């Protein structure tokens, strides 16, 4: 297989520098292509690309802003490989990444795969806390690549691969964001393509994000899920409702204090302690454990409130997704 890395970037030249540097250290011995798509950035990374032209087979495209999904499609259209490896610009790639991908696909070929995200010791405490909540099975992150015990794995676009055949058949990513990756996975299943998790093909996901941006991000995730459930009801799962139930029962617990009924909030307290201890042990840092509590509450409330708002507008008020949440749809 001939591999092409597909990497959209928007106003983050420093991230591309780190990502490309990691790609120069790949232990994979065969040639591969790198396609960078500048998605209408006002801070371009062209000068960074020039640094690596002698080290990598790299192609750079500058286009108008149309979102990450359309930019990935753009890159795959012009790429020369027959298997595309899609990455986010805020990732750093381990040396054996492409070697593990190639090994797994040769052992059991699928037309689409996903890999987990991990962290480096150099990550900040906030990045480690957010990484914990986004990947831990104790939170909503368990489906992001932490286990292979899933009926069907839905790759996430920060680290996924798709064959040219599957891309051409599916037409690639849609214009919803976030949510474009599960949307693509489901459409691929409907077309008869298989997906899988390659657990050893992980990336270091930096997530350069502050608390406010993190809340906005997970809130959008919550808004996108009822839309996807409405599009593909056969793939809706009860677990998708858990963050919303977390929010609802917390509110009930607060109101129950009026009647001196406090056992609901005691359960939330116990759960919070579990998050603190689990993160502190995993990261060997109690400060990261404390920050993980903040990240967990922001994650559940951001996602849960977004889901509730979207459920009401889409399922009860019967609004069209593009009209209810125009911020989730890029014009292409």
Order of alpha helices (4+ residues) and beta strands (2+ residues): beta-alpha-beta-alpha-beta-alpha-beta-beta-alpha-beta-beta-alpha-beta-alpha-alpha-beta-beta-alpha-alpha-alpha-alpha-alpha
